[in-house]
Amino acid sequence: MLTVTVTYDTGNAPSFTGQISQAAQIWNGAAACERRPGSLVAASSARRARRG
């Protein structure tokens, strides 16, 4: 059996913290919108729930 060890230097790797932060804000905003009574998303969800 041959064992191979692979190493990776993250020193030059790109950072996606800005994109991750923005995506989290969009996600959290959408979740808050869905919980808000009378919102379009809440109304759509209610219709889907009634249809089964």
Buried (B, 14 or more C-beta within 10 A) or exposed (E): EEEEEEEEEEEEEEEEEEEEEEEEEEEEEEEEEEEEEEEEBBEEEEEEEEEE
